[in-house]
Every structure is written in C-alpha cells, then in structure tokens.
Amino acid sequence: MPPESEATTLDDPARLVGLILMNWVLFDYGNVLSLPQPHSDVEAMAQAAGLDLPAFRQGYWKHRLEFDRGTLSPQEYWSLALGRQAGEQEVDGLVELDVASWSHANEGTVAVMRRLPRVALLSNAPVCIADGIDRLPWMAGIEPRFYSGRMGMVKPDREIYLAVLEGLGAEPGEVTFVDDRLENIEAAEHAGLVGVHFREPSDLEPLLR
C-alpha cells in the first residue's frame, strides 16, 4: 500500500473535530459502516459456488472492480468469478448471499454517524449490492448515497470524487472523507477533500463529544 502521505489520521483530534462538526462527512461503506465479510458468509458462498475457499476468494476479487464499476452484469461477473457459465437461479442465490455478507453493521461507526449533522455515503458497490444496502434499516439517515455501480466509476478514480462534490453541491474542503483504504484517501485528497484513514470506530467517538 502507498504511504499515508498527508492524510489526516485519527491521531489529529483537534483538527478533525472542527472538520467533522462542519459541512459534510462522507463515509465509505465496507469495513467502515459495515463489518468485514464474516468468514462463515464467505464459506457459504464458496459452498454454493461449488469451489474451495481459496479458489472462490481469487475469483471473487479478480473481477470485482469492474463489477463495482457497473461494466459487468451479475451474470457476467459470477460466470467469470466461478470460471464457468453460472445459471440464472444460481446467480440470484449468490447475489443474495453476497448482499448478506456485507450487511453486518459496524455498530460503533453507525452510532457516530447518527450523531453527525450532514452525512453521505460513497461506496464501491455494484448495483445489486447497492440495492441490498438501501434496504438495510440501520442505513436510514445517511443521505445522499453514491454507489459506483450506479455512477459508472470507482474509487480511487479522481472523477468519482468530483462527481460526489457536484452531487453534494459542496466545495472540496467542505467534505471530510472517511475510508479504510489509503489509496482511496490519497485520491480524495488529490481532489481536494479532507481524508481520514479509518481504523477503529472507538477512535471516532471521543472526537464528537
């Protein structure tokens, strides 16, 4: 991974308090608002796909960014991921399991998010996953939501941050972006946003008191 460069970290509380309490806080979804995929959920997908776990993980991630970008349909993506033509009902089942695997709330981060005045979401997620996220009750209150699959662009491409700024009607310095991946933070900072490298929700809580 690239170095943190000038990314704001959670070790800069005085600066971060002022930034978060004004303007927008833009959250990533996976591994920030949601927990990482549980091992049991990934195992269930691998079993449904008829693959051993290492082979499934390799196929799952190899084409994921293009799925996130919206250039692959669920049928196309899962056929590539499985290394064979996936059936329609099989794809429906895998999509359902995939959505479920990303549906576990990170309660600590969600609690902080609910105390902030202006929050938005930016997630690399294909349309079918975005649709599932939108149905989660614990996601109520975070608007607007920007999903890569609906936008046709992905993090860390600069264009996605510029599109979000336009959608928010905000200047770059008016948006604090929270993400667990340094490459996404650095790209956001290059677009003028304030980047916060997320590690633990417990680090966020004291900053909002």
C-alpha positions as CSV (number, residue, x, y, z in Angstrom):
1,M,0.0,0.0,0.0
2,P,1.1,3.6,-0.6
3,P,2.3,5.6,2.4
4,E,-0.2,7.8,4.3
5,S,1.4,10.9,2.9
6,E,-0.5,13.9,4.3
7,A,-3.7,12.0,5.1
8,T,-5.4,13.2,8.2
9,T,-5.4,10.4,10.8
10,L,-7.4,9.9,13.9
11,D,-4.3,10.9,15.8
12,D,-5.1,14.6,14.9
13,P,-8.1,15.1,17.1
14,A,-8.1,18.9,17.4
15,R,-8.1,19.4,13.6
16,L,-10.5,16.6,13.0
17,V,-13.1,17.8,15.5
18,G,-13.5,21.1,13.7
19,L,-13.6,19.5,10.3
20,I,-16.3,16.9,11.2
21,L,-18.6,19.3,13.0
22,M,-19.0,21.4,9.9
23,N,-20.0,20.6,6.4
24,W,-20.2,17.0,5.1
25,V,-18.8,13.8,6.4
26,L,-18.6,11.3,3.5
27,F,-18.4,7.6,4.7
28,D,-17.2,4.6,2.9
29,Y,-19.4,1.5,3.4
30,G,-17.5,-1.8,3.5
31,N,-15.2,-2.2,6.6
32,V,-16.3,1.2,7.8
33,L,-20.0,1.4,8.3
34,S,-20.2,-2.4,7.8
35,L,-18.1,-5.1,9.3
36,P,-15.7,-7.1,7.1
37,Q,-17.4,-10.1,5.5
38,P,-17.6,-12.9,8.1
39,H,-15.6,-16.0,7.3
40,S,-18.8,-18.1,7.6
41,D,-20.6,-16.0,5.0
42,V,-17.7,-16.3,2.5
43,E,-17.6,-20.1,3.2
44,A,-21.4,-20.2,2.4
45,M,-20.8,-18.5,-0.9
46,A,-17.9,-20.8,-1.8
47,Q,-20.1,-23.8,-0.9
48,A,-22.9,-22.5,-3.1
49,A,-20.5,-22.0,-5.9
50,G,-19.0,-25.5,-5.6
51,L,-15.5,-24.1,-5.1
52,D,-12.9,-24.5,-2.3
53,L,-12.4,-21.3,-0.4
54,P,-9.0,-20.2,-1.9
55,A,-10.3,-20.6,-5.4
56,F,-13.5,-18.8,-4.6
57,R,-11.7,-15.9,-3.0
58,Q,-9.5,-15.5,-6.0
59,G,-12.4,-15.5,-8.5
60,Y,-14.5,-13.2,-6.3
61,W,-11.9,-10.4,-6.1
62,K,-10.3,-10.8,-9.6
63,H,-13.1,-9.1,-11.5
64,R,-14.7,-7.2,-8.6
65,L,-13.6,-3.7,-9.5
66,E,-15.3,-4.0,-12.9
67,F,-18.4,-5.3,-11.3
68,D,-18.3,-2.4,-8.9
69,R,-17.9,-0.1,-11.9
70,G,-21.1,-1.5,-13.5
71,T,-19.4,-2.8,-16.6
72,L,-20.3,-6.4,-15.7
73,S,-23.8,-7.7,-15.1
74,P,-24.3,-10.1,-12.1
75,Q,-24.5,-12.9,-14.7
76,E,-21.2,-11.9,-16.3
77,Y,-19.4,-11.3,-13.1
78,W,-20.4,-14.6,-11.4
79,S,-19.6,-16.6,-14.5
80,L,-16.1,-15.0,-14.6
81,A,-15.7,-15.5,-10.8
82,L,-16.7,-19.1,-11.0
83,G,-14.7,-19.9,-14.2
84,R,-17.8,-21.3,-15.9
85,Q,-21.2,-20.3,-17.0
86,A,-23.4,-19.5,-14.0
87,G,-27.1,-20.3,-14.1
88,E,-29.7,-17.7,-13.6
89,Q,-31.1,-19.2,-10.3
90,E,-27.5,-19.8,-9.2
91,V,-26.6,-16.1,-9.7
92,D,-29.7,-15.0,-7.8
93,G,-28.7,-17.2,-4.9
94,L,-25.1,-15.9,-4.9
95,V,-26.2,-12.3,-5.1
96,E,-28.4,-12.9,-2.1
97,L,-25.5,-14.4,-0.1
98,D,-23.2,-11.6,-1.3
99,V,-25.6,-8.9,-0.1
100,A,-26.0,-10.7,3.3
101,S,-22.2,-10.9,3.7
102,W,-22.0,-7.1,3.5
103,S,-25.0,-6.4,5.7
104,H,-23.4,-6.6,9.2
105,A,-23.4,-3.2,10.8
106,N,-20.3,-1.8,12.5
107,E,-22.3,-0.5,15.4
108,G,-19.6,1.8,16.7
109,T,-19.3,3.6,13.4
110,V,-23.0,3.7,12.8
111,A,-23.5,5.3,16.3
112,V,-21.0,8.0,15.4
113,M,-22.6,8.6,12.0
114,R,-26.0,9.1,13.6
115,R,-24.6,12.0,15.7
116,L,-23.3,13.9,12.8
117,P,-25.4,16.6,11.2
118,R,-24.6,16.1,7.5
119,V,-23.6,12.6,6.3
120,A,-23.3,11.0,2.9
121,L,-22.1,7.6,1.5
122,L,-19.6,6.8,-1.2
123,S,-19.2,3.1,-1.8
124,N,-17.6,0.9,-4.5
125,A,-20.6,-1.4,-4.9
126,P,-22.3,-3.0,-7.9
127,V,-26.0,-2.1,-8.4
128,C,-27.3,-5.4,-6.9
129,I,-25.3,-4.8,-3.7
130,A,-26.3,-1.2,-3.6
131,D,-30.0,-2.2,-3.8
132,G,-29.4,-4.5,-0.8
133,I,-27.6,-1.9,1.2
134,D,-30.5,0.5,0.6
135,R,-32.9,-1.9,2.2
136,L,-31.0,-2.1,5.5
137,P,-32.9,-0.4,8.3
138,W,-29.7,0.7,10.1
139,M,-28.7,2.7,7.0
140,A,-31.6,5.1,7.5
141,G,-30.5,8.7,7.9
142,I,-27.5,8.7,5.6
143,E,-28.3,10.6,2.5
144,P,-27.4,11.1,-0.3
145,R,-25.8,7.8,-1.2
146,F,-23.3,7.4,-4.1
147,Y,-22.6,3.9,-5.4
148,S,-20.0,3.2,-8.0
149,G,-22.2,0.8,-9.9
150,R,-24.9,3.5,-10.4
151,M,-22.3,6.1,-11.3
152,G,-20.2,4.0,-13.8
153,M,-17.0,5.0,-12.0
154,V,-15.0,3.7,-9.0
155,K,-12.7,4.8,-6.2
156,P,-9.9,5.6,-6.4
157,D,-10.5,7.3,-9.7
158,R,-10.5,11.1,-9.4
159,E,-13.7,11.5,-11.4
160,I,-15.8,9.8,-8.7
161,Y,-14.9,12.3,-6.1
162,L,-15.6,15.2,-8.4
163,A,-19.0,13.8,-9.2
164,V,-19.8,13.4,-5.5
165,L,-18.8,17.0,-4.8
166,E,-21.2,18.1,-7.6
167,G,-23.9,15.9,-6.2
168,L,-23.4,17.4,-2.7
169,G,-23.2,21.0,-4.0
170,A,-20.0,21.3,-1.9
171,E,-16.5,22.6,-2.3
172,P,-13.7,20.1,-1.8
173,G,-12.6,21.5,1.5
174,E,-16.2,21.2,2.8
175,V,-16.1,17.4,2.7
176,T,-14.3,15.0,5.1
177,F,-14.0,11.6,3.6
178,V,-13.6,8.5,5.9
179,D,-12.3,5.3,4.3
180,D,-10.3,2.3,5.4
181,R,-8.2,2.1,2.2
182,L,-5.2,4.5,1.9
183,E,-5.3,4.6,-1.9
184,N,-8.9,6.0,-1.7
185,I,-7.9,8.5,0.9
186,E,-5.0,9.8,-1.1
187,A,-7.1,10.1,-4.3
188,A,-9.7,12.0,-2.4
189,E,-7.1,14.4,-1.0
190,H,-5.7,14.9,-4.5
191,A,-9.2,16.0,-5.5
192,G,-9.2,18.5,-2.6
193,L,-11.2,16.6,0.0
194,V,-10.1,16.1,3.6
195,G,-9.1,12.5,4.1
196,V,-9.4,10.4,7.3
197,H,-7.9,7.0,7.4
198,F,-10.4,4.8,9.3
199,R,-9.1,2.1,11.6
200,E,-11.3,1.7,14.6
201,P,-14.8,3.2,15.4
202,S,-13.7,3.7,19.0
203,D,-11.2,6.3,17.9
204,L,-14.0,8.4,16.4
205,E,-16.3,8.6,19.4
206,P,-14.2,10.9,21.6
207,L,-13.8,13.4,18.8
208,L,-17.6,14.1,18.8
209,R,-18.0,14.9,22.5
